């Protein structure tokens, strides 16, 4: 990476302690520490904030909208039915 090409960092913001972190945007920075400072200046200046996370965009694994099959659940749950298992005769007495 050249000196003029900064990485993109996704920014997650926590409004108050105990809340979930929410994605609020992205910043471009040369390293994670600068990304935190830029995220603070950009996203925590006008609203309450207790915590900020920054994550390199390239480190986030995600599905594509065309990956419908990824979310298809099996409807065969026979393994949950106790009748599918053989029990020793001692248990039947």
N, C-alpha and C positions, 0 to 999 in steps of 0.2 A: 504494500500500500504506500503510495507517495505521501509526502508531508502535507499536501494540499487536499487530500481526499480523506475526509473524516467518516467514521462509521455512524450508522443510524442506531440509536438506542430507543427502545420503547419505554415509556414512563408509566409507572403505576403509582397511584396516590391513595393514601389512607387519610380520610378526613378526621376521624377521631379513633382513639384507642379501642380495639375490639371490633371495629368495622373491617370489612373486606377491602383489600386493595382493588382499585378500579383502574383500568387503562384510561389515561387521559390524553395521550398523544405521543409524540416522538421528538427527539432532539438529535442533532448531528454534533459529534464531539470526537476529539482525538483519543480519549481514554475514559474509563468509567468514572474517575473522580471528577473530571471536568463535566461529564454528562450529568452527574448528580448536582453539581453547582448550577448548570444551565437549566436542569429540570426544576430545581428550587426557584430560580429566578423566573422561569416561565409559568410554572403551574402552581406554586405555593405562595405566590405574592398576594393574590387577591382573595384566597379562600383559606379556611382553616385546614391545617395539615399537621399530622403527627409523624408520618413516615412516607418516604419516597423510595421506590425501587426503580432501577434502570437495568434493562436487559438488552444485550446486543440483538438486534433484529435477526441476524443470521443464526443465532443460537436457539430460536424458537421453532419448534417443529409443529406443523399444522396440517390439517386435512384440506383438501381442495373441495370445492362445491360439487365437482363431478364424482366424488368418492361416495356416492350413495350407499354402495354395498358395504362400506366400512361400518355403517350404523345399523345395518339389518341385524335383528336379533333372531336367534333360532326359536322356533315355536315348539320344538320337541324338548320337553322337560321331563321325559319319562324317568330319567335318572333320579328325580326327586320322589318318585312314587316308591314306597317301600315294597310294593309287590314285584318290583323289578329285581329284587335281590333275593337270593336263596339263603334261608336261615337254617341253622342246624335244628334237627328234630327236637332237641332238648328245649328249645325256645317255644315250640308249639305246645308243649305240655302244660 
